[in-house]
Amino acid sequence: MVNPLVRKLEYGARLSDEEKGLLESLIAGAEDVDGHQDLISEGDAPAHVHVVLKGFACRYKTLPDGGRQIMAWLVPGDFCDLHVSLLGEMDHSISTLTPSTIAFLPRDRLDVLTENRPTLAHALWWATLVDEAVLREWLVTMGRRPAHRQIAHMFCEVRVRLGAVGMADDDTMDFPLSQTDLADSAGLSAVHVNRVIQQLRDDGLISWRGHVLKVLDVAGLEALAGFNPNYLHLGGAAVAEGARAAVAGWR
């Protein structure tokens, strides 16, 4: 099976077999981490870059009253904190949401690799820009979409993101998040989220039993959410290289 990190980065650049091998060697020392464990906390100085290989993690902040706001889901293939060391310390925390497999990449080794491998450097910057695009879409969702459209949009997004790295099969995926996790992601109460989930079930749009989420009506769920996957930039390496060539032409 193709490693999810390699599979994701191939959407951003055409990687050679050697470059794929280098990425594989970087994440060879992955570790299993329990759910709801902080990988790095707000205020810490990051020494490693974390990559999710299995499970779900998140970026979050804790409010003064103890409430939690999740700002991003991190799924297999995602970097948790690729360029945060440039800031010196974390301004948010990163935690696993479920039992996960996490690779801990030494910062200095990654820096050397990208300095000598421009294609890999391009792929990593692509991944960073996609993270920013996802954050923008979440801001729009939380600011302008009502609760049922928020949750529908999150389900549409995770279906596409997991499918892109081979973690969703025929619109069915492992989805071990809790309704509390959804509530903290959408800025809603757990009771409100429960009502929304039940409505989506009643409308025949999803089935969510245990840890298995199945989108029963993809077109219907996307229409409800107003979902357009363009912000995920999964057009492939050819599209990304075309954009890079166009930028180079203006220099």
Secondary structure, 3 states (H helix, E strand, C coil): CCCHHHHHHCCCCCCCHHHHHHHHHHCCCCEEECCCCEEECCCCCCCEEEEEEECCEEEEEECCCCCEEEEEEECCCCECCCCHHHHCCCCCEEEECCCEEEEEEEHHHHHHHHHHCHHHHHHHHHHHHHHHHHHHHHHHHHHHCCHHHHHHHHHHHHHHHHHHCCCEECCEEECCCCHHHHHHHHCCCHHHHHHHHHHHHHCCCEEEECCEEEECCHHHHHHHHCCCHHHHCCCCHHHHHHHHHHHHHCC
